[in-house]
Amino acid sequence: MSSHVQPSTPTPAGAIAPNLAANNAEKIPTTVYPSSDQASRAVAAEIAELIRGKAARGEKAVLGLATGSTPTAVYDELIRLHQKEGLSFKSVLTFNLDEYYPIQPDELQSYNRFMREHLFDHVDIPRDQWYVPDGTIPREQVWTFCQQYEKRIKDAGGIDYQILGIGRTGHVGFNEPGSPRDSRTRLITLDRVTRMDAASDFFGEWFVPRKAITMGVDSIMSAKKVVLMAWGENKAPVIKKAVEGEITSQIPATFLQQHPAARIVLDSAAAAELTRFKTPWLLGSMEDFGLKWDEPTTRKAAIWLSHTVGKPVLKLTDEDYNEHGLQELIASRGGAYDINVEVFRHMQATITGWPGGRPKNDGHENANAGPTFQHANADVFPKKVIVFSPHPDDDVISMGGTFIRLCQQGHEVHVAYQTSGNIAVFDEAALRHADFVREYAQAFGLGERQAQRIEDQIEGFVKQKRPGEVDSPELQKIKGLIRRTEARAAARFSGVKDEHIHFLDLPFYETGRVRKKPLGEDDIRITMELLDEVKPHQIYAAGDLSDPHGTHRVCLGAVFEACKRLKDRDWMRQCEIWLYRGAWQEWGVDEIEMAVPLSPDEVSRKRVAIFKHESQKDKALFPGTDNREFWQRAEERNRETAKLYDKLGLAEYEAIEGFVRWKGLEGA
């Protein structure tokens, strides 16, 4: 029997309330929070309550722990509760889900090291009370070790609270597709998708171990309570399968539907594909969801219907709406004709060839019939613009056409590269550039001996470098310089003046590792100083939170926090903040608030700007799970957005870059 959400289930504080109709689609209790931070704090509070309750009764709380980026904020909050509110871990036993095999416990990618760095070293848990599968035991002893691991859990009374993440294949722990329901702790072979997802941690897919020791599905299902967490848009498709799909060994997370006390905890981005958020009208009355047929929801439904039936918006009929579960919409909004015209006019008004606005009295005010795009500060021309780029190439990859056009149309465009991007350069490229520096110094008599010494240091380190080892300071420096010169070349090509190119080198990034530090005060201060210096009328920032490495999320957090702290500045009150995507995912057509069309020539010019990043050309070091080059991904996404506009019955363009306005300062 599947475990369904019960109507009487209370909604946790801060969560987005479910609705009764969602029971028909969701086969496991699912709690959605506006952000991953709120969700993580809620999970940490539950764990803290369990620990304190058990300690008061003289019992040990037994926790099942996970690794990866998903639970780190939970661990951060637990550390805060320990350090600030006296939460003790002396009565806690922990068992980790899995570990790579073979791997040494002090290697950067070891889950043993991960847990020490993210939790155990910062709380008062005794060393003999936490367990992580051993990645060093001889192969012939693995089976015995796995049995002993299960026995330790059983002797502890079983796991009270098991936290999980979820992989793109639907795996929990390292239980890959095909894992049987009755599986226990064992040695498994990793799926290729899982190894690709882990490639960035190991500085290349070829360094990822092919095996791992993992608790089995039945081991997880034996826990008294299970909480699976997921954050970000890239987890939304598999979450839909886990929550709404049929139980299958091909998606091991679906087995949780059979657990009597399992729950899914999501942020709003990871929940985006769930029926109650994507197409709630298919579940019943919108009133059951506490929703109204306002303009955004009406637009979302009409665009969905247009794509579903394959008709332009203006050709949709009352029958189309009625036959696809939208009777309530046409009853409340006056019929198909009125809805169609409203949605068409809105979409038409998102299109602009002037992303920064056009000058007054330029003779083009009435060039377009019907509704046209309006800027909040339309009276300002030219504008001061800052484009924030998390990595040194996100600006041209994600909004290169708009970037170039802003420069061409006479605005004062600044670009701020938030991180050095130094880990994303192949060692061979660094060696080639070090060799060039030595040859250059020799040719011009500029400190040849010192240049030779640096090249020798870099070459010697690379020859001895172990898989996944952090680069030496010299190697990190030269890789950072490679990314910096490429970014400067691309910005110049796009039309940005040298004095308007800023390299922020935010400290959170400079670990030499894929795993970064949390957002810190120095990151926010550096961002605020640039904003207060330029006083922009427009800000563009990367809202592409599907970035698998998390850099985009932290960089966006720095921009948001800086803007909030500067909200009382006169210039900030007049500033528009636009979020772009493109490197990993694109905005949905119904979400886009500014659509900048690109001609074939502009698409080609954007491609050339991307090509300036030679170290990322042909094959990037950390391409994610998409094997295409970034320029190919960007062009396909931009062309697909244009096709979707065309299918709605709007003008046909070669490509479109889409933007969403950030409204985080409204009412602040």
Secondary structure as the mmCIF struct_conf table of DSSP 4:
data_model
#
loop_
_struct_conf.conf_type_id
_struct_conf.id
_struct_conf.beg_label_comp_id
_struct_conf.beg_label_asym_id
_struct_conf.beg_label_seq_id
_struct_conf.end_label_comp_id
_struct_conf.end_label_asym_id
_struct_conf.end_label_seq_id
HELX_LH_PP_P HELX_LH_PP_P1 HIS A 4 GLN A 6
TURN_TY1_P TURN_TY1_P1 PRO A 7 SER A 8
HELX_LH_PP_P HELX_LH_PP_P2 THR A 9 PRO A 12
TURN_TY1_P TURN_TY1_P2 ALA A 13 GLY A 14
BEND BEND1 ALA A 15 ALA A 15
STRN STRN1 ILE A 16 ILE A 16
HELX_LH_PP_P HELX_LH_PP_P3 ALA A 17 ALA A 17
HELX_RH_3T_P HELX_RH_3T_P1 LEU A 20 ASN A 24
TURN_TY1_P TURN_TY1_P3 ALA A 25 ALA A 25
BEND BEND2 LYS A 27 ILE A 28
STRN STRN2 THR A 30 TYR A 33
BEND BEND3 PRO A 34 SER A 35
HELX_RH_AL_P HELX_RH_AL_P1 SER A 36 ALA A 56
TURN_TY1_P TURN_TY1_P4 ARG A 57 GLY A 58
STRN STRN3 ALA A 61 LEU A 65
BEND BEND4 GLY A 68 SER A 69
TURN_TY1_P TURN_TY1_P5 THR A 70 PRO A 71
HELX_RH_AL_P HELX_RH_AL_P2 THR A 72 GLU A 85
TURN_TY1_P TURN_TY1_P6 LYS A 90 SER A 91
STRN STRN4 VAL A 92 ASN A 96
BEND BEND5 LEU A 97 LEU A 97
STRN STRN5 ASP A 98 TYR A 101
BEND BEND6 PRO A 102 PRO A 102
TURN_TY1_P TURN_TY1_P7 PRO A 105 ASP A 106
BEND BEND7 GLU A 107 GLU A 107
TURN_TY1_P TURN_TY1_P8 LEU A 108 GLN A 109
HELX_RH_AL_P HELX_RH_AL_P3 TYR A 111 HIS A 118
TURN_TY1_P TURN_TY1_P9 LEU A 119 LEU A 119
HELX_RH_3T_P HELX_RH_3T_P2 PHE A 120 HIS A 122
BEND BEND8 VAL A 123 VAL A 123
HELX_RH_3T_P HELX_RH_3T_P3 ARG A 127 GLN A 129
STRN STRN6 TRP A 130 TYR A 131
BEND BEND9 GLY A 135 ILE A 137
HELX_RH_3T_P HELX_RH_3T_P4 ARG A 139 GLN A 141
HELX_RH_AL_P HELX_RH_AL_P4 VAL A 142 ASP A 155
TURN_TY1_P TURN_TY1_P10 ALA A 156 GLY A 157
BEND BEND10 ASP A 160 ASP A 160
STRN STRN7 TYR A 161 LEU A 164
TURN_TY1_P TURN_TY1_P11 ARG A 168 THR A 169
STRN STRN8 VAL A 172 VAL A 172
TURN_TY1_P TURN_TY1_P12 GLY A 173 PHE A 174
STRN STRN9 ASN A 175 ASN A 175
TURN_TY1_P TURN_TY1_P13 PRO A 177 GLY A 178
TURN_TY1_P TURN_TY1_P14 ARG A 181 ASP A 182
BEND BEND11 THR A 185 THR A 185
STRN STRN10 ARG A 186 THR A 189
HELX_LH_PP_P HELX_LH_PP_P4 LEU A 190 ASP A 191
HELX_RH_AL_P HELX_RH_AL_P5 ARG A 192 ALA A 198
TURN_TY1_P TURN_TY1_P15 ALA A 199 PHE A 203
BEND BEND12 GLY A 204 GLY A 204
HELX_RH_3T_P HELX_RH_3T_P5 GLU A 205 PHE A 207
BEND BEND13 VAL A 208 VAL A 208
BEND BEND14 ARG A 210 ARG A 210
STRN STRN11 LYS A 211 THR A 214
HELX_RH_AL_P HELX_RH_AL_P6 VAL A 217 MET A 221
TURN_TY1_P TURN_TY1_P16 SER A 222 SER A 222
BEND BEND15 ALA A 223 LYS A 224
STRN STRN12 VAL A 226 ALA A 230
BEND BEND16 GLY A 232 GLY A 232
HELX_RH_3T_P HELX_RH_3T_P6 GLU A 233 LYS A 235
HELX_RH_AL_P HELX_RH_AL_P7 ALA A 236 GLU A 244
BEND BEND17 GLY A 245 GLY A 245
STRN STRN13 THR A 248 THR A 248
TURN_TY1_P TURN_TY1_P17 SER A 249 GLN A 250
STRN STRN14 ILE A 251 ILE A 251
HELX_RH_3T_P HELX_RH_3T_P7 PRO A 252 GLN A 258
TURN_TY1_P TURN_TY1_P18 PRO A 260 ALA A 261
STRN STRN15 ALA A 262 ASP A 267
TURN_TY1_P TURN_TY1_P19 SER A 268 GLU A 273
BEND BEND18 LEU A 274 LEU A 274
HELX_RH_AL_P HELX_RH_AL_P8 THR A 275 LYS A 278
HELX_RH_3T_P HELX_RH_3T_P8 PRO A 280 LEU A 282
BEND BEND19 LEU A 283 GLY A 284
HELX_RH_3T_P HELX_RH_3T_P9 MET A 286 PHE A 289
TURN_TY1_P TURN_TY1_P20 GLY A 290 GLY A 290
HELX_RH_AL_P HELX_RH_AL_P9 GLU A 295 VAL A 309
TURN_TY1_P TURN_TY1_P21 GLY A 310 GLY A 310
HELX_RH_3T_P HELX_RH_3T_P10 VAL A 313 LYS A 315
HELX_RH_AL_P HELX_RH_AL_P10 ASP A 318 GLU A 323
TURN_TY1_P TURN_TY1_P22 HIS A 324 GLY A 325
HELX_RH_AL_P HELX_RH_AL_P11 GLN A 327 ARG A 333
TURN_TY1_P TURN_TY1_P23 GLY A 334 GLY A 334
HELX_RH_AL_P HELX_RH_AL_P12 ALA A 336 THR A 350
STRN STRN16 ILE A 351 ILE A 351
BEND BEND20 GLY A 353 GLY A 353
TURN_TY1_P TURN_TY1_P24 PRO A 355 GLY A 356
TURN_TY1_P TURN_TY1_P25 LYS A 360 ASN A 361
BEND BEND21 ASP A 362 GLY A 363
TURN_TY1_P TURN_TY1_P26 GLU A 365 ASN A 366
BEND BEND22 ALA A 367 ASN A 368
BEND BEND23 GLY A 370 GLY A 370
TURN_TY1_P TURN_TY1_P27 ALA A 376 ASP A 379
BEND BEND24 PRO A 382 PRO A 382
HELX_LH_PP_P HELX_LH_PP_P5 LYS A 383 LYS A 383
STRN STRN17 LYS A 384 SER A 389
BEND BEND25 PRO A 390 HIS A 391
TURN_TY1_P TURN_TY1_P28 PRO A 392 ASP A 393
HELX_RH_AL_P HELX_RH_AL_P13 ASP A 394 GLN A 408
TURN_TY1_P TURN_TY1_P29 GLN A 409 GLY A 410
STRN STRN18 GLU A 412 TYR A 417
BEND BEND26 THR A 419 THR A 419
HELX_RH_3T_P HELX_RH_3T_P11 ASN A 422 ALA A 424
BEND BEND27 VAL A 425 VAL A 425
HELX_RH_AL_P HELX_RH_AL_P14 ASP A 427 PHE A 444
TURN_TY1_P TURN_TY1_P30 GLY A 445 GLY A 445
BEND BEND28 LEU A 446 LEU A 446
HELX_RH_AL_P HELX_RH_AL_P15 GLU A 448 GLN A 464
HELX_LH_PP_P HELX_LH_PP_P6 LYS A 465 ARG A 466
TURN_TY1_P TURN_TY1_P31 PRO A 467 GLY A 468
HELX_LH_PP_P HELX_LH_PP_P7 GLU A 469 SER A 472
HELX_RH_AL_P HELX_RH_AL_P16 PRO A 473 SER A 494
TURN_TY1_P TURN_TY1_P32 GLY A 495 GLY A 495
HELX_RH_3T_P HELX_RH_3T_P12 ASP A 498 HIS A 500
STRN STRN19 ILE A 501 PHE A 503
HELX_RH_3T_P HELX_RH_3T_P13 PRO A 507 TYR A 509
TURN_TY1_P TURN_TY1_P33 GLU A 510 THR A 511
BEND BEND29 GLY A 512 ARG A 515
HELX_LH_PP_P HELX_LH_PP_P8 LYS A 517 LEU A 519
HELX_RH_AL_P HELX_RH_AL_P17 GLU A 521 VAL A 534
BEND BEND30 HIS A 537 HIS A 537
STRN STRN20 GLN A 538 ALA A 542
TURN_TY1_P TURN_TY1_P34 LEU A 545 SER A 546
TURN_TY1_P TURN_TY1_P35 PRO A 548 HIS A 549
BEND BEND31 GLY A 550 GLY A 550
HELX_RH_AL_P HELX_RH_AL_P18 THR A 551 ARG A 565
TURN_TY1_P TURN_TY1_P36 LEU A 566 ASP A 568
BEND BEND32 ARG A 569 ARG A 569
HELX_RH_AL_P HELX_RH_AL_P19 ASP A 570 ARG A 573
TURN_TY1_P TURN_TY1_P37 GLN A 574 GLN A 574
STRN STRN21 GLU A 576 TYR A 580
BEND BEND33 ALA A 583 TRP A 584
TURN_TY1_P TURN_TY1_P38 VAL A 589 GLU A 591
BEND BEND34 GLU A 593 GLU A 593
STRN STRN22 MET A 594 LEU A 598
HELX_RH_AL_P HELX_RH_AL_P20 PRO A 600 PHE A 611
TURN_TY1_P TURN_TY1_P39 LYS A 612 LYS A 612
HELX_RH_3T_P HELX_RH_3T_P14 GLU A 614 GLN A 616
BEND BEND35 LYS A 617 LYS A 619
BEND BEND36 LEU A 621 PHE A 622
TURN_TY1_P TURN_TY1_P40 GLY A 624 THR A 625
BEND BEND37 ARG A 628 ARG A 628
HELX_RH_AL_P HELX_RH_AL_P21 PHE A 630 LYS A 647
TURN_TY1_P TURN_TY1_P41 LEU A 648 GLY A 649
BEND BEND38 GLU A 654 GLU A 654
STRN STRN23 ALA A 655 ARG A 661
TURN_TY1_P TURN_TY1_P42 GLY A 664 GLY A 667
#
